[in-house]
Amino acid sequence: MSAFHWLNEQFSFFGLPVYWSDFLGNLLALATVWLALRRSLVAWPVQILGSVLLLIASLNVHLGGNAARQIVIIVSASWGWATWKRSREQEGTINVRWASSRERAALIAAMVLGTAVFGAVLRWTDASFYPGAPLWMVLADAWIFIGSILAMYSQARRYVEFWFVWLAVDLVGVPLAVHSELYFSGIVYGIFFVMVLLGIRDWASRSKPQEIASPLEPAVLVEGRDDVRPAGGPSRAGVPD
């Protein structure tokens, strides 16, 4: 591992001290978002490598929640990679869709409850920042961890809402990264914010019409069918599968 000791060293980035692991990991994270926007399978291995580097950076500054997050991302990315590969083999492309109302509610509930539970674990084990760290810092660390898991899940399921989950993570990630002196991570989170907005627009425009359940255009998705009827509209139960 001595050959990689330089990853724990810092260099000056426009006057800011930046770890090489933080710098390179975030460059790969940016590449991951761009590749995800293009719905490319390459996004997954790039994300895995980037997470390995960010894991090293998190351990350098004792961010327990963020370090655990990178491990989960590596595992989740492996699953997402296999899911997208299977989807492309079966459908010829990577199709995306809006989540149903029930799926959205489940994501929101998991985000809130997951943050509370994992935040309590981090607090109890003193694994976030330092012993006795303010509760808001611990919850922010937990929010990013849980949000990243849900974003990975949503991305693998090809929900347009995947981008909204990352947006929620970014809004907390920027101030937390700066506070933890991971300055380059803070800059990258800001860039992510812009890319996420582009991703929402792109995936929404590419979502399959028969699967849309947009918050702006309520619809009912009938599992196993190609037909979607407006909420409250007439049923098409007589149409064969």
C-alpha positions as CSV (number, residue, x, y, z in Angstrom):
1,M,0.0,0.0,0.0
2,S,3.1,2.3,0.4
3,A,2.9,2.9,-3.4
4,F,-0.3,4.8,-2.8
5,H,0.7,6.8,0.2
6,W,0.6,9.9,-1.9
7,L,-3.2,9.7,-1.9
8,N,-3.1,10.8,1.7
9,E,-1.0,13.8,0.9
10,Q,-2.3,17.3,0.2
11,F,-1.5,19.9,-2.4
12,S,-2.6,23.5,-2.9
13,F,-5.6,24.0,-5.1
14,F,-6.0,27.7,-5.7
15,G,-4.7,28.3,-2.1
16,L,-6.8,25.5,-0.6
17,P,-5.3,22.3,0.9
18,V,-6.7,19.3,-0.9
19,Y,-6.1,15.6,-0.5
20,W,-5.2,13.8,-3.7
21,S,-7.7,11.1,-2.8
22,D,-10.4,13.7,-2.4
23,F,-9.4,15.4,-5.7
24,L,-9.2,12.3,-7.9
25,G,-12.2,10.7,-6.3
26,N,-14.4,13.7,-6.9
27,L,-13.2,14.0,-10.5
28,L,-14.4,10.5,-11.0
29,A,-17.6,11.3,-9.2
30,L,-18.2,14.2,-11.7
31,A,-17.5,11.8,-14.6
32,T,-20.0,9.3,-13.0
33,V,-22.8,11.9,-13.0
34,W,-22.1,12.9,-16.6
35,L,-22.1,9.2,-17.7
36,A,-25.3,8.6,-15.7
37,L,-26.9,11.5,-17.5
38,R,-26.0,9.7,-20.8
39,R,-27.3,6.5,-19.3
40,S,-24.0,4.8,-20.0
41,L,-23.0,1.5,-18.3
42,V,-19.5,2.8,-17.8
43,A,-20.9,5.1,-15.1
44,W,-20.9,2.2,-12.6
45,P,-17.2,1.0,-12.7
46,V,-16.2,4.7,-12.7
47,Q,-18.3,5.2,-9.6
48,I,-16.8,2.2,-7.9
49,L,-13.2,3.5,-8.5
50,G,-14.2,7.0,-7.4
51,S,-15.8,5.7,-4.2
52,V,-12.6,3.8,-3.3
53,L,-10.7,7.1,-3.5
54,L,-13.3,9.0,-1.5
55,L,-13.3,6.3,1.1
56,I,-9.6,7.0,1.7
57,A,-10.3,10.8,1.8
58,S,-13.1,10.3,4.4
59,L,-10.9,8.2,6.6
60,N,-8.3,10.9,6.6
61,V,-10.7,13.4,8.2
62,H,-12.6,10.9,10.4
63,L,-15.9,11.1,8.6
64,G,-17.4,7.8,9.7
65,G,-20.7,8.2,8.0
66,N,-19.2,9.3,4.7
67,A,-16.7,6.4,4.8
68,A,-19.4,3.9,5.4
69,R,-21.3,5.6,2.6
70,Q,-18.5,4.9,0.1
71,I,-18.5,1.2,1.1
72,V,-22.2,1.0,0.5
73,I,-21.9,2.8,-2.8
74,I,-19.3,0.3,-4.0
75,V,-21.6,-2.6,-3.2
76,S,-24.7,-0.8,-4.6
77,A,-22.8,0.2,-7.8
78,S,-22.0,-3.5,-8.4
79,W,-25.7,-4.3,-8.2
80,G,-26.7,-1.3,-10.3
81,W,-24.2,-2.2,-12.9
82,A,-25.6,-5.8,-13.2
83,T,-29.2,-4.3,-13.3
84,W,-28.5,-1.9,-16.1
85,K,-26.6,-4.5,-18.1
86,R,-29.5,-6.9,-17.9
87,S,-32.0,-4.1,-18.8
88,R,-30.0,-3.2,-21.9
89,E,-29.7,-6.8,-23.0
90,Q,-33.5,-7.3,-22.6
91,E,-34.7,-3.9,-23.9
92,G,-31.9,-2.8,-26.2
93,T,-31.4,0.4,-24.2
94,I,-31.6,1.9,-20.7
95,N,-35.2,3.1,-20.3
96,V,-36.1,5.4,-17.5
97,R,-39.4,6.3,-15.8
98,W,-41.0,8.4,-13.1
99,A,-41.6,6.5,-9.9
100,S,-45.2,5.8,-8.8
101,S,-46.8,7.8,-5.9
102,R,-46.3,4.8,-3.6
103,E,-42.6,4.4,-4.6
104,R,-42.0,8.2,-4.0
105,A,-43.7,7.9,-0.5
106,A,-41.4,5.0,0.3
107,L,-38.3,6.9,-0.7
108,I,-39.3,9.9,1.4
109,A,-40.1,7.7,4.4
110,A,-36.8,5.8,4.1
111,M,-34.9,9.1,3.8
112,V,-36.3,10.5,7.0
113,L,-36.4,7.4,9.2
114,G,-33.1,6.1,7.9
115,T,-31.4,9.4,8.7
116,A,-32.8,9.4,12.3
117,V,-31.8,5.7,12.9
118,F,-28.3,5.9,11.4
119,G,-27.7,9.3,13.0
120,A,-28.5,7.7,16.4
121,V,-26.0,4.9,15.6
122,L,-23.3,7.4,14.6
123,R,-24.0,9.4,17.8
124,W,-23.9,6.3,20.0
125,T,-20.6,5.0,18.5
126,D,-19.0,8.5,18.2
127,A,-18.2,7.4,14.6
128,S,-19.0,10.8,13.0
129,F,-16.5,13.7,13.2
130,Y,-15.4,13.5,16.8
131,P,-16.7,12.5,20.2
132,G,-19.4,14.9,21.3
133,A,-19.9,16.5,17.8
134,P,-23.0,18.7,17.5
135,L,-26.1,16.7,16.6
136,W,-26.7,18.7,13.4
137,M,-23.3,17.6,12.1
138,V,-24.0,13.9,12.9
139,L,-27.5,14.1,11.3
140,A,-26.0,15.8,8.2
141,D,-23.5,13.0,7.9
142,A,-26.3,10.4,8.3
143,W,-28.5,12.3,5.8
144,I,-25.8,12.1,3.1
145,F,-25.2,8.4,3.9
146,I,-28.9,7.4,3.6
147,G,-29.5,9.7,0.7
148,S,-26.6,8.1,-1.2
149,I,-28.0,4.6,-0.7
150,L,-31.5,5.7,-1.9
151,A,-30.0,7.5,-4.8
152,M,-28.1,4.4,-5.8
153,Y,-31.2,2.3,-5.5
154,S,-33.3,4.8,-7.5
155,Q,-30.6,5.0,-10.2
156,A,-30.5,1.2,-10.5
157,R,-34.3,1.1,-10.7
158,R,-34.0,3.9,-13.4
159,Y,-36.3,6.3,-11.6
160,V,-36.2,10.0,-12.7
161,E,-36.5,10.8,-9.0
162,F,-32.9,9.5,-8.6
163,W,-31.8,13.0,-9.5
164,F,-34.0,14.6,-6.8
165,V,-32.5,12.4,-4.2
166,W,-29.0,13.5,-5.2
167,L,-30.2,17.1,-5.1
168,A,-31.2,16.6,-1.4
169,V,-27.8,15.1,-0.7
170,D,-26.0,18.0,-2.4
171,L,-27.8,20.7,-0.5
172,V,-26.4,19.2,2.7
173,G,-23.1,18.0,1.3
174,V,-21.7,21.4,0.3
175,P,-21.7,23.0,3.8
176,L,-20.7,19.7,5.4
177,A,-17.7,19.2,3.1
178,V,-16.5,22.8,3.6
179,H,-16.9,22.5,7.4
180,S,-14.8,19.3,7.3
181,E,-12.1,21.0,5.3
182,L,-12.7,18.8,2.2
183,Y,-12.8,21.9,0.1
184,F,-12.6,20.3,-3.2
185,S,-15.5,18.1,-2.3
186,G,-17.5,21.2,-1.5
187,I,-16.7,22.7,-4.9
188,V,-17.6,19.4,-6.6
189,Y,-20.9,19.3,-4.7
190,G,-21.7,22.7,-6.2
191,I,-21.0,21.5,-9.7
192,F,-23.1,18.4,-9.0
193,F,-26.0,20.7,-8.2
194,V,-26.0,22.1,-11.8
195,M,-25.5,18.7,-13.3
196,V,-28.4,17.3,-11.3
197,L,-30.7,19.9,-12.7
198,L,-29.6,18.9,-16.2
199,G,-30.1,15.3,-15.3
200,I,-33.7,15.9,-14.1
201,R,-34.5,17.6,-17.4
202,D,-32.8,14.9,-19.6
203,W,-34.2,11.8,-17.8
204,A,-37.7,13.4,-17.6
205,S,-37.7,14.0,-21.4
206,R,-36.5,10.4,-22.0
207,S,-39.0,8.7,-19.6
208,K,-41.2,6.2,-21.4
209,P,-44.7,7.8,-22.0
210,Q,-46.6,4.7,-20.8
211,E,-44.6,4.7,-17.5
212,I,-44.8,8.3,-16.5
213,A,-46.2,9.1,-13.1
214,S,-45.0,12.7,-13.1
215,P,-45.9,14.9,-10.1
216,L,-47.0,17.5,-12.7
217,E,-49.1,15.0,-14.6
218,P,-50.7,12.4,-12.3
219,A,-51.1,9.0,-13.8
220,V,-51.7,5.5,-12.6
221,L,-49.1,2.8,-13.5
222,V,-50.6,-0.6,-13.9
223,E,-47.9,-3.2,-13.3
224,G,-47.5,-5.6,-16.2
225,R,-49.5,-3.4,-18.6
226,D,-48.6,-0.9,-21.3
227,D,-51.6,1.3,-20.7
228,V,-51.7,4.1,-18.3
229,R,-54.9,6.0,-17.5
230,P,-55.2,9.5,-15.9
231,A,-56.0,9.4,-12.2
232,G,-59.8,9.4,-11.8
233,G,-60.2,8.6,-15.5
234,P,-62.0,5.7,-17.2
235,S,-60.5,2.2,-16.8
236,R,-59.2,0.2,-19.8
237,A,-59.5,-3.1,-18.1
238,G,-60.8,-4.6,-21.3
239,V,-57.6,-4.0,-23.1
240,P,-55.6,-7.2,-23.4
241,D,-52.0,-7.3,-22.0
